[in-house]
């Protein structure tokens, strides 16, 4: 929208008018009206570049807000999965019942979490068989979720993702046992959160403006 492909409007046209005005001025350097036109075209180009820059920075800010929302959503899902794991274990370990409904809910949460970011889920345990030798109930002794080698959920114990600020830009971390926060932005390789980071960028100058990503390149 801000950089249209059409050559008869937008920044492309402003640049073209700017250089055309200079060519006209070069042929008639003493013409007062031509000087005024050159000054006008220069001002238009300058103003529009400034406006475009401000609009791009607004997109950067909106992406930070959206990242915040999606990280909070991921934390909610992680908490829900931990709670479901506790309920599933309680039902299945005691009475040889299969908590199918709870497992379906957990599957839905897993799917959504994978849409948000690339996670690794590991499950292992024991399988019960009936008199006919058919597998019936799976008892999970181990259930864990990792991001880039960092554990964020171990059965019913979990670590929430932290929202950190780098020059007023959202970054994502995991708090370790020693209370150190490890930034995991670089470990998120896919998903909606990665998409937003790719647009915004993850390296910033002293003014908090990205120097990479789609927005960094535009700026």
C-alpha positions as CSV (number, residue, x, y, z in Angstrom):
1,X,0.0,0.0,0.0
2,X,2.8,2.5,0.9
3,X,5.0,1.5,-2.0
4,X,2.6,0.9,-5.0
5,X,3.9,-0.8,-8.1
6,X,2.3,1.8,-10.3
7,X,4.7,4.4,-11.6
8,X,2.2,7.3,-11.7
9,X,1.9,7.7,-8.0
10,X,3.6,7.2,-4.7
11,X,7.3,7.6,-3.9
12,X,8.4,6.5,-7.4
13,X,6.5,9.4,-8.9
14,X,7.8,11.9,-6.3
15,X,11.4,10.9,-7.1
16,X,10.8,11.1,-10.8
17,X,9.2,14.6,-10.5
18,X,12.1,15.7,-8.2
19,X,14.8,14.8,-10.8
20,X,12.7,16.1,-13.7
21,X,12.5,19.4,-11.9
22,X,16.3,19.5,-11.5
23,X,16.8,18.8,-15.3
24,X,14.4,21.7,-16.1
25,X,16.2,23.9,-13.6
26,X,19.6,23.0,-15.2
27,X,18.3,24.3,-18.6
28,X,16.8,27.4,-17.1
29,X,18.8,28.3,-13.9
30,X,17.6,31.9,-13.7
31,X,13.9,31.3,-14.2
32,X,12.1,32.2,-11.0
33,X,9.0,30.0,-11.5
34,X,11.2,27.0,-12.3
35,X,13.1,27.6,-9.0
36,X,9.9,27.7,-7.1
37,X,8.7,24.4,-8.8
38,X,12.0,22.7,-7.9
39,X,11.7,23.8,-4.3
40,X,8.1,22.6,-4.2
41,X,9.0,19.2,-5.7
42,X,11.8,18.8,-3.2
43,X,9.5,19.6,-0.3
44,X,6.9,17.1,-1.5
45,X,9.5,14.3,-1.8
46,X,11.0,15.2,1.6
47,X,7.6,15.2,3.3
48,X,6.5,12.0,1.7
49,X,9.7,10.2,2.7
50,X,9.2,11.4,6.3
51,X,5.5,10.3,6.3
52,X,6.4,6.9,4.9
53,X,9.1,6.4,7.5
54,X,6.6,7.3,10.3
55,X,4.1,4.8,8.9
56,X,6.7,2.0,8.7
57,X,7.6,2.7,12.4
58,X,3.9,2.5,13.3
59,X,3.8,-1.0,11.7
60,X,6.8,-1.9,13.8
61,X,5.0,-0.8,16.9
62,X,1.9,-2.7,15.9
63,X,3.9,-5.9,15.4
64,X,5.4,-5.5,18.9
65,X,1.8,-5.3,20.2
66,X,0.8,-8.4,18.3
67,X,3.9,-10.3,19.4
68,X,3.0,-9.5,23.0
69,X,-0.5,-10.9,22.5
70,X,0.8,-14.1,20.8
71,X,3.3,-14.8,23.5
72,X,0.6,-14.3,26.1
73,X,-1.5,-16.8,24.2
74,X,1.4,-19.3,24.1
75,X,1.8,-19.0,27.9
76,X,-2.0,-19.6,28.4
77,X,-1.7,-22.8,26.2
78,X,1.4,-24.0,28.1
79,X,-0.5,-23.6,31.4
80,X,-3.6,-25.4,30.0
81,X,-1.5,-28.4,28.7
82,X,0.2,-28.7,32.1
83,X,-3.2,-28.8,33.8
84,X,-4.5,-31.3,31.3
85,X,-1.5,-33.6,31.8
86,X,-2.1,-33.6,35.5
87,X,-5.8,-34.5,35.0
88,X,-5.0,-37.2,32.4
89,X,-2.4,-38.8,34.6
90,X,-4.8,-38.8,37.5
91,X,-7.6,-40.5,35.5
92,X,-5.5,-43.0,33.6
93,X,-3.1,-44.1,36.2
94,X,-5.7,-45.1,38.8
95,X,-8.6,-46.8,37.1
96,X,-7.3,-48.0,33.8
97,X,-9.5,-45.5,32.0
98,X,-8.6,-43.5,28.9
99,X,-9.2,-39.8,29.2
100,X,-10.0,-39.4,25.6
101,X,-11.8,-36.1,25.9
102,X,-9.0,-34.5,27.8
103,X,-6.5,-35.9,25.3
104,X,-8.5,-34.4,22.4
105,X,-8.4,-31.0,24.2
106,X,-4.6,-31.3,24.6
107,X,-4.2,-32.2,21.0
108,X,-6.0,-29.0,20.0
109,X,-3.8,-27.0,22.3
110,X,-0.7,-28.7,20.9
111,X,-1.8,-27.9,17.3
112,X,-2.4,-24.2,18.2
113,X,1.0,-23.9,20.0
114,X,2.7,-25.3,16.9
115,X,1.0,-22.7,14.8
116,X,2.4,-20.0,17.0
117,X,6.0,-21.3,17.1
118,X,8.0,-24.4,16.3
119,X,8.0,-26.6,19.4
120,X,9.2,-30.2,20.0
121,X,6.9,-32.5,21.9
122,X,8.2,-35.7,23.4
123,X,5.9,-38.4,24.9
124,X,6.9,-41.8,26.3
125,X,5.5,-44.3,28.7
126,X,3.8,-47.7,28.9
127,X,0.9,-49.3,27.0
128,X,-1.7,-51.6,28.6
129,X,-3.1,-54.5,26.6
130,X,-6.3,-56.4,26.9
131,X,-6.9,-60.2,26.9
132,X,-6.9,-60.2,23.1
133,X,-3.5,-58.6,23.1
134,X,-4.7,-55.3,21.8
135,X,-3.3,-52.0,23.0
136,X,-5.9,-50.1,25.0
137,X,-4.5,-47.4,27.3
138,X,-1.3,-45.5,27.0
139,X,0.1,-44.3,30.3
140,X,2.5,-41.4,29.7
141,X,5.3,-41.3,32.2
142,X,7.0,-38.6,30.3
143,X,5.6,-35.6,28.5
144,X,7.7,-32.6,27.7
145,X,7.8,-29.6,25.3
146,X,11.0,-27.9,24.1
147,X,11.9,-24.8,22.2
148,X,15.4,-24.8,20.7
149,X,16.6,-27.3,23.3
150,X,15.1,-25.4,26.2
151,X,12.5,-27.2,28.2
152,X,9.3,-25.2,28.8
153,X,7.1,-28.0,30.1
154,X,7.8,-31.2,31.9
155,X,4.5,-33.1,32.5
156,X,2.7,-30.7,34.8
157,X,5.6,-28.4,35.5
158,X,6.1,-25.5,33.2
159,X,8.1,-22.3,32.6
160,X,6.3,-19.3,31.1
161,X,7.8,-17.4,28.3
162,X,9.0,-14.0,29.3
163,X,8.4,-10.8,27.4
164,X,11.6,-8.7,27.4
165,X,12.2,-5.3,25.9
166,X,15.2,-4.5,23.6
167,X,15.1,-0.8,22.8
168,X,11.3,-0.9,23.3
169,X,11.0,-4.0,21.0
170,X,9.5,-7.3,22.2
171,X,11.9,-10.2,22.6
172,X,11.1,-13.6,24.1
173,X,12.9,-15.5,26.8
174,X,12.8,-18.4,29.2
175,X,13.7,-18.0,32.8
176,X,16.2,-20.7,34.0
177,X,16.5,-22.1,37.5
178,X,19.3,-19.6,38.3
179,X,16.8,-16.9,37.3
180,X,18.8,-16.1,34.2
181,X,16.6,-15.2,31.3
182,X,17.7,-16.9,28.0
183,X,16.6,-15.1,24.8
184,X,15.1,-17.7,22.5
185,X,14.2,-15.4,19.5
186,X,16.8,-17.1,17.3
187,X,15.5,-20.5,18.1
188,X,12.0,-19.8,16.8
189,X,12.3,-20.9,13.2
190,X,8.7,-21.1,12.1
191,X,5.1,-20.2,13.0
192,X,3.1,-17.0,13.4
193,X,5.6,-15.5,15.9
194,X,8.5,-16.2,13.5
195,X,6.5,-14.5,10.7
196,X,6.1,-11.3,12.7
197,X,9.8,-11.3,13.8
198,X,10.8,-11.8,10.1
199,X,8.9,-8.7,9.2
200,X,10.0,-6.5,12.1
201,X,13.6,-7.7,12.5
202,X,15.5,-8.8,15.6
203,X,18.5,-6.5,15.6
204,X,18.1,-2.8,16.4
205,X,20.0,0.5,16.4
206,X,20.4,2.8,19.4
207,X,17.0,4.4,18.5
208,X,15.2,1.1,18.7
209,X,14.7,0.9,14.9
210,X,15.3,-2.6,13.3
211,X,18.3,-2.9,11.0
212,X,17.2,-6.2,9.5
213,X,13.9,-7.9,8.6
214,X,11.5,-6.4,6.0
215,X,10.9,-3.2,8.0
216,X,14.6,-2.7,8.7
217,X,15.4,-2.9,5.0
218,X,12.6,-0.4,4.2
219,X,13.9,2.0,6.8
